[in-house]
Amino acid sequence: MSPPVAARSHQTRATRDLILDAAERRFGERGFTGVSMRDLAAEAGLRNQASLYNHFRNKRALYEAVLTRGIDPIIAVITASAAASRSGQEVTPAAFLDVVIDYLIEHPHLPRLLQRAALDDSRQLRNIVVRLIRPVYSQGVKVLGETSRHWERGDIPHLAIGLYQLIFGYFTSAPLFATVADEDPMSATALARQARFVKVAVARLLDDAAPERPAARRRRDGR
C-alpha cells in the first residue's frame, strides 16, 4: 500500500532539504566544478545519483536552488527591517545582526559558497550570481542610504561592502582563522565573541561620524 499523499510530500521535502544541505556544504568547499552529482548523492545519503534527478534536472539547477535558498531569507530580513524603519518602528542594528548571524551559524558554508560563486569563471554561473545576489546588494545599499546619517552618497556602496565583510567574512575565513589562531572559530564561545565584535563595529560605523574627506581636511588645515 502506497503511503498517503501528505506523507510522500513530507518525505520529498525532507529529501530535497538533505540534498540542498549537502550541496551547500560541498559547493562551498569545492566550488561548482569541483563537485560531481555522484559526490552530492553520497553526501546526502542517497543510494545513487539518479535520485538527485527526481528533484533537480541537472547540477546547475541544483546550484541555483542552493543559492536561492541561502539568499532569500537574507533579502527578507533586509526588506522587513527597511519596511519597519519606514513605518516609524525602531529597528536597531543589533536586532538585525542577531537574526543574520543566527542564520549564518545555521548555514556556515553559505558565505564561502557566495564567494566561490562570485569568483567562478563560467558566464552562465556568473549570470546566476548577478540575478540572485545583486538584489541583496541593491536592497542593502538602499537601506543604508536611507538610514546612514554621516556617510556621503558615494561612500554608501563601500560601506555596504565593508559591512558584508564584517558579517560574512568571519565564516568565509573560518578555516584560515582555525589554522593561524589554533582555535575553533565555530565554537559557541568564539561565535558569541564574534557576534559581540560585529555589533560594536557596525554600531560605530553607522553611528559615528564618517571619516573626514581629504579635501575637507586640507581646507581645515589651511593647505
C-alpha positions in Angstrom: 0.0 0.0 0.0 1.4 3.4 -1.0 2.0 6.0 1.7 -0.6 8.9 1.9 0.0 11.9 -0.3 0.8 14.1 2.7 3.4 11.6 3.9 5.0 11.4 0.4 5.1 15.2 0.1 6.8 15.5 3.5 9.3 12.8 2.5 10.0 14.6 -0.7 10.6 17.9 1.0 12.9 16.2 3.6 15.0 14.6 0.8 15.2 17.8 -1.1 16.4 19.6 2.1 19.0 16.9 2.6 20.3 17.4 -0.9 20.4 21.2 -0.6 22.2 20.9 2.8 24.8 18.6 1.2 25.2 20.8 -1.9 25.6 23.9 0.2 28.5 22.3 2.1 30.2 20.8 -0.9 29.8 23.7 -3.3 31.0 26.0 -0.5 34.1 23.8 0.0 35.0 23.0 -3.6 33.0 25.2 -6.0 30.7 24.2 -8.8 33.2 22.4 -10.9 34.9 20.6 -8.0 31.8 18.6 -7.1 30.0 15.9 -9.1 26.4 14.7 -8.8 27.8 11.4 -7.5 29.6 13.3 -4.7 26.4 15.1 -3.8 24.3 11.9 -3.8 26.8 10.3 -1.4 26.9 13.3 0.8 23.2 13.4 1.0 23.0 9.7 1.9 21.1 8.8 -1.3 21.5 5.3 -2.8 22.6 6.6 -6.2 22.9 9.9 -8.2 19.8 9.1 -10.2 17.8 10.0 -7.1 19.1 13.6 -7.4 17.4 14.0 -10.8 14.0 13.3 -9.2 14.4 16.7 -7.5 16.8 18.7 -9.8 17.1 18.3 -13.5 20.9 18.9 -13.5 23.8 20.2 -11.4 23.3 23.8 -12.5 19.6 23.7 -11.4 20.7 22.3 -8.0 23.4 25.0 -7.7 20.9 27.7 -8.4 18.4 26.2 -5.9 21.1 26.2 -3.2 22.0 29.9 -3.8 18.3 30.8 -3.9 17.6 29.1 -0.6 20.5 30.7 1.0 19.9 34.3 -0.2 16.1 34.6 0.0 16.0 34.7 3.9 18.6 37.4 3.9 16.7 39.6 1.4 13.6 39.0 3.5 15.3 40.3 6.7 16.7 43.4 5.0 13.3 44.1 3.4 11.4 43.6 6.7 13.9 45.9 8.5 13.5 48.6 5.9 9.7 48.4 6.0 9.7 48.6 9.8 12.0 51.6 9.7 9.9 53.4 7.2 6.7 52.8 9.3 8.4 54.5 12.2 9.4 51.5 14.2 12.8 51.5 15.8 15.0 48.9 14.2 18.3 48.6 15.9 21.4 47.2 14.0 21.9 44.8 16.9 18.5 43.2 16.4 19.1 42.9 12.7 22.5 41.4 13.3 21.1 38.8 15.7 18.9 37.4 13.0 21.5 37.4 10.3 24.3 35.9 12.5 22.0 33.2 13.8 21.1 32.4 10.2 24.8 32.2 9.2 25.5 29.9 12.2 22.9 27.6 10.9 24.4 27.9 7.3 28.1 28.4 7.9 29.0 27.3 4.4 26.8 29.9 2.7 29.3 32.8 2.8 32.0 30.7 1.2 29.5 29.5 -1.4 28.7 33.1 -2.3 32.4 33.9 -2.5 33.1 31.0 -4.8 30.1 31.8 -6.9 31.3 35.3 -7.5 34.8 34.1 -8.5 33.5 31.5 -10.9 34.7 31.9 -14.5 31.6 30.5 -16.1 29.5 33.1 -17.8 26.3 31.1 -17.2 27.1 30.7 -13.5 28.0 34.4 -13.2 24.7 35.3 -14.7 23.0 33.3 -11.9 25.1 35.1 -9.3 24.2 38.5 -10.7 20.5 37.7 -10.8 20.3 36.2 -7.3 22.9 38.2 -5.4 22.6 41.7 -6.8 19.1 42.2 -5.2 20.8 41.7 -1.8 23.4 44.3 -2.6 20.9 46.8 -4.1 18.5 46.4 -1.1 21.3 46.8 1.3 22.6 50.0 -0.4 19.1 51.4 -0.4 18.6 50.8 3.3 22.0 52.2 4.2 21.3 55.3 2.0 18.0 55.9 3.9 19.4 55.3 7.4 23.1 56.3 7.5 23.3 60.0 8.5 27.0 60.6 8.4 28.1 58.9 5.1 28.0 60.7 1.8 26.1 59.1 -1.0 29.2 58.0 -2.9 30.5 56.2 0.1 27.4 54.0 0.7 28.5 51.2 -1.7 31.8 50.9 0.1 30.0 51.0 3.4 27.8 48.1 2.2 30.8 46.0 1.1 32.6 46.7 4.3 29.6 45.6 6.4 29.2 42.5 4.3 32.8 41.6 5.0 32.4 42.2 8.7 29.3 40.0 8.9 30.0 37.3 6.3 33.8 37.4 6.2 34.3 35.6 9.5 32.6 32.5 8.2 34.4 32.7 4.9 37.7 32.9 6.6 37.0 30.4 9.4 39.5 27.8 8.1 42.2 30.4 8.0 41.3 31.6 11.5 41.4 28.0 12.8 44.9 27.5 11.3 46.6 30.7 12.5 44.8 31.1 15.8 44.7 27.5 16.8 41.1 27.9 17.9 37.8 26.5 16.7 36.1 29.6 15.1 32.8 27.7 15.1 32.8 27.0 18.9 30.0 28.6 20.9 32.5 30.8 22.7 34.1 32.0 19.5 30.8 32.7 17.8 29.5 34.7 20.8 32.7 36.7 20.8 32.4 37.4 17.1 28.8 38.4 17.4 29.7 41.0 20.1 32.6 42.3 18.0 30.4 42.7 14.9 27.7 44.6 16.8 30.2 47.0 18.3 31.9 47.5 14.9 28.7 48.0 13.0 27.3 50.4 15.6 30.5 52.6 15.3 30.4 52.5 11.6 26.7 53.6 11.4 26.5 55.9 14.4 29.9 57.7 14.5 30.7 60.5 12.0 32.2 59.2 8.8 36.0 59.8 8.3 36.8 63.3 7.2 37.4 63.6 3.4 40.9 64.6 2.3 39.7 67.8 0.7 37.9 68.9 3.8 40.9 68.1 5.9 43.1 70.3 3.7 40.7 73.2 3.9 40.5 72.9 7.7 44.3 72.8 8.0 44.6 75.8 5.5 46.6 73.7 3.0 
